Amino acid sequence: MYFTDRGIEELVSRRGEEEVTLEWLGARLQAFVDAHPDFETAIDRLATWLARDDEDED
């Protein structure tokens, strides 16, 4: 188990039943980067990865 799995598990346990929009997710990611600018590159890479079509993964 990776260290980050704990955060992912907490997210699923707390919000697993909720429906969220990509607009909400984008706003939350931007708020996180605003509060933690050192993570801008990682968040940008995550957002880019999420934005790609599943066909791009090949």
N, C-alpha and C positions, 0 to 999 in steps of 0.2 A: 504494500500500500504506500502510495506516495503521500508526502506531507499534505499536499493540496487536497487529497481525497477527503480529509476531515471537513474542510470548508464546503466541498461539494455535497457531502453527506448532510451537513447542517442546512444548506440551502434547500435540498430536497425534503428534508424532514420538516422544515418550517414553512416552506412555500410550495410543496409538491402538489397540492390540490388547487392552487391558484392558477388562473389564466392571466398571462401577461402579454403585452404587445411589444413589438420590436421598438416602438417609440419609447415605451417605458424603460426597456433595457438600455437603449441608447442614452437616455437621460441619466440613468443610474451609473452607467460606465463613465459618462462625462463628469458627473459629480465626483466619482471616485478619483478620476485623473486630476480634477481641480483640487481635491484635498490631498492627493498623493502624486505630485508631478513626476516623481522618480519612476513611477510605473507606467508612464505614458507609452513607451515603446511596447511593453508587454500587452497593454490594453489595445493598442492599435493593431498589433499582430492578431490578437484574439478576435477583434471586430472584423478584420479582413478575412480571417479564416471562416468565421460564421457567415459572412456575406457571400462567400463563394458558393456556386452551384455544386451540388453533389457530384456532378460529372467532372468537375475540376480536380477531384481527389485522385484520379487515376495517374 
